[in-house]
Amino acid sequence: MIRFKTIDYDKRKNEIIILEQTKLPEKEVYVRLKTIKDVYRAIKTLQVRGAPLIGVTAAYAVVLSGYKNSPEKVLRDAEYLRSARPTAVNLAWAIDRMKRKIEKGKEIPLKSPFKKGGNRGILYNVLLKEAEEIEKEDKESCKKIGEFGARLIKDDFKIMVHCNAGALATSGIGTALGILYTAKEKGKRFSVYSCETRPLLQGARLTSWELTKNGIETYTICDNMAATYVPEVDMVLVGADRIVLNGDTANKIGTRGLAIIAYYYGVPFYVAAPISTFDFNIKSGADIPIECRDGEEIVYFNKRCIVAKKAKICNPAFDVTPSKLITGIITEKGIIKQPLKKYIRS
């Protein structure tokens, strides 16, 4: 179904291969990440993006380090990687899973991976197995989210999406867009309105590329056109980077505004995300850390300066959608409906 692959791990060379997402839609380029610093930079600069995919990439990055380093060095590398992006909880979730394996294996002597015919080390093999399990779980979650979500889509639906929550954001078919792929497989007819998602245009660059590449009718609109088209759509479908106990959801900047518009017009607003995106340590969205990015992302458009040099810039990468604006959250375990706070806990 999906005609590209976002991530792969080369065991022979101990390198991570990623689809370089900043080059899309003009070029489909794959690059190799050889060090922890390479992975950190790839996550920070959005060469790799999407909460689930960041988690999978982080897991393989720990494997990268575990190939020849001591457990103590691998732990330091893992903590360094954790700081790459603060809002997407899957990054910390994956790091913590890998750290638990490292802590258990601290007393295991590492064998050289470089000796002819030698063993790569017990710890390395344990870490590789865990990373592969995380990737497998991500793919399975995407598939199940797709199955649950596709039940909501009827023939001739018009669906609005924001940012990119598709196969480009996961190692599988995607979360929000995975639902669309599953619905298409089931023979359902529908069309999609994709908000451009300023300032980095993940909707215009990535979602339009991904959906059209996979045969889905797609209309790209500017973010400020959303209020014009929401009354015509049957559903708004978005992903998430963090969901907290009361159902508040952090997602790409502009999601909250879209939710407010949908709420006003009575259009169902669904969030699609795996359980790994839930942060059970935070009670409300007010406590979600919001990443603020470099102002140059707004100042320059297509390498041209479009903002007065003396103007100050605000550039939060995410906003928080209050739970009361959300119709339901589609997970691999089913659809959580209102009241979200009650059903998230159960």
Phi, psi and omega in degrees: 000307182273128188261031175200167179230130186278329186209146174209152178244123179269102182295325184294318182259354185054058179223149176260130178255125181235152168280118186283103192281344178286346180272345181283149006267002186291319184226140174259096188242136176250134180235159181253132177256120188253340183226167176300321179296324176299316182292317179304312182296320181296320178289316183296321184267006176070021168297325171243130183208171186093124188307309181298318181293324176299319178298314179296317180297318179298320179299314179290333176296322177295323175298318178307313180289321183290350182300323184219359184262164176287159178305322181297318179292321179297320178297319179295318179297321180297317180292322176300316182294326181304329186278359185299316178214127189274337189275317183290109187289338180299331177298306180294323180300314180291318178300316181296321177298316180291324180296324178297324177290323179294315181299320179292332184260011184301326184273355181280123178292133178276137175260150183295132177280353190259346179291140181301122180075008185279170178271140179286353179109137182297317181299316178304313181296323177295316180294319179298316179299319180292318179297318178296325178292319178298317178296316179300316179298321179298315180296318180293321178299315179302316181298315182290321175301317178301318181293316179293315184291326182298335179295338182278344186265131178246163179304141177070016175295147168249127187234130178259136178234163181224143182059215178223114177236049184246207179296336176289342183257002182217180172265357180247218183274356181103172179261278180299314181284336174299327176297320179293318179297320180293318178298320178296318178300328180278003175087013181279144180258131179196168175230160187234136171253119183251116176291140186298325178069071173291152006268349186259003168059041179296329177288314181290314184282314191263309183294318179296321179294312184294312184294316181291326177298331181255020167080026179252130181296121189226133174244123178266132179235155173291152181304322183281007174262356187303315182296335178287323187261339181305318180301340181270345186267162182260345184195144168250134186227119183227167175264197178203150175255339174197135177235132184251179192302326182272002178095356173297145189227128174266130177212178184308142182309134183107345180293318181298316178299320178295321179295321179296317179296316180297319179298318181298318184268001178072029179266128180304135183238110183248142174251134178242124182196150176283165179300332180296345179273351178279135176249102184278004178263354182242130185278322183217165182297340180298338183258006178283127176291130182252122180289130172250127187256172183301134181297340181297339177297334179264322184297323183249136176230120183054041177068012177248138178286125182239008181231140178304138186299331182273354181287140175272154188239137169248128183218063174290136183278340185223160167227169184249126176266120178298144185301329184294343179272353187260126180288319180189161178244121183266116180239176178288349179258001180132184181260121177274120182254173178292144357284123186301318183302318181294313187280334173297316180295325182276000000 
